[in-house]
Amino acid sequence: RSPILSAHPISEFLTSSGTSAGERKLMPTIREELDRRQLLYSLLMPVMNLYMPGLDKGKGLYFLFVKSETKTPGGLLARPVLTSYYKSDHFKTRAFDPYNVYTSPNEAILCPDSFQSMYSQMLCGLYERLQVLRLGAIFASGLLRAIRFLQLNWRELAHDIRTGTLNLKISDSDIKSCMARVLRPDQELADFIESECSKDNWERIITRIWPNTKYLEVIVTGAMAQYIPTLDYYSGGLPKVCTMYASSECYFGLNLNPMSKPSEVSYTIMPNMAYFEFLPHDPNSPSAGSDKLVDLVDVEVGKEYELVITTYAGLCRYRVGDILRVTGFHNSAPQFHFVRRKNVLLSIDSDKTDEAELQSAVENASKLLNKFNTTVVEYTSYADTKTIPGHYVIYWELLVKDPTNAPTKEVLEQCCLAMEESLNSVYRQGRVECNSIGALEIRVVKNGTFEELMDYAISRGASINQYKVPRCVNFTPIMELLDSRVLSNHFSQSLPHWTPERRR
């Protein structure tokens, strides 16, 4: 506890999400860091109000969660950054702000049991459905998880609303106490919930149940972009707003143009949040990045960099692992577009496929499903080296909106080829000339498989707020879970196009 590393004692450790490298990292922090985070939070709604006035006339339905805490041998708390914030007085005893009124009571948000927390937050959101002006979660996947929860539990929720009683599965005393002030018999609302949720068609379910919703506040940049079609399906195309850019290590900045398209989002760095440096990154030569760090004031528009930060919590310098592209400046503060996470790779031989390329391939292949009114709602992958030659395996969870017109085996085989056509020339050369890579395989899994994957990660200590589906997996229990849910296997039946490159 002595201030060996900094002028202020370390107050706690923040934990990373535990999904990128399979191991949760510990990062020291100090009490005044909460003030910096609060400063950034306090700027979000003033910026939003410039583009969408009237947000003080209703409430926000945000699905927010905490994770149980652990302690280090020295007695300091170790917990995810959002748990730290939600459990702080900055959040729990925040002053009333008409622009930041949530339907979810603190007791529901602070309950460590994810089912009880989600159930009570959803119940409150249903009771106040006409007051909800915006829906949100940290990541797009979190909001879709909430919709899935409603699909599975609407009967129980409607029963509670009809009778004014609380489900017996809710045992948390703080939740029971606060929900006693919320619950009331409402026959009309219960009938409405049953009528809407019992329909087979869940298109626009968000605006059907919460008709005054103006936008969704979720992160849909980077790997989260693949959720956009599903969010559009459930929301009827509501605007998707990414307000801020942050990580466990540090809160970086905010989006000064929150109504921009997800693909055009740029975040303005707030220089007071940390000391920022940047490693130049050449997108055409990922393995040959420069080791010379560039200061915040010296970045150049159009160039890509890997973010490096030094926090105020002692002599702690982090390579965050994010690749950013400079898009411009707000006054003198650089603005960055999030490109991708660094070094998320599939590799069989000399080929290397990163997260952005894999996502692009999935998007291109999924276009073949459009005429079947089917979308890819989740995916992950791994390099199967047990076969000779090895090959890429892509797990797809599909949303088939018309079961009478589901994509055929032949179409899914065409999707395999479309993915291969979208991959780089080194991969295609391995397939065509070298025969070092086998045909790409798509394994279609049961609906709900990726929710089970998330539950498994959470049971191993990942944070529900920070969880992101890993785009490449190699952990045996995860592989076994995915393979146990496979409905069908499909392989590319043809070779992708490849011609020798012209050499000097």
Secondary structure, 3 states (H helix, E strand, C coil): CCCCCCCCCCCEEEECCCCCCCCCCEEEECCHHHHHHHHHHHHHHHHHHHHCCCHHHCEEEECCCCCCCEECCCCCEEEEHHHHHHCCHHHHCCCCCCCCCECCCHHHHCCCCHHHHHHHHHHHHHHCHHHEEEEEEEEHHHHHHHHHHHHHHHHHHHHHHHHCCCCCCCCCHHHHHHHCCCCCCCHHHHHHHHHHHCCCCCCCHHHHHCCCCCEEEEECCHHHHHHHHHHHHHHCCCCEECCEEECCCCEEEECCCCCCCHHHCCEEECCCCCEEEEEEECCCCHHHCCCCCEEHHHCCCCCEEEEEEECCCCCCEEEEEEEEEEEEEECCEEEEEEEEECCCCECCCCCCECHHHHHHHHHHHHHHHHHHCEEEEEEEEEEECCCCCCEEEEEEEEEECCHHHCCCHHHHHHHHHHHHHHCCHHHHHHHHCCCCCCCCEEEEECCCHHHHHHHHHHHCCCCCCCCCCCCCCCCHHHHHHHHCCEEEEEECCCCCCCCCCCCC
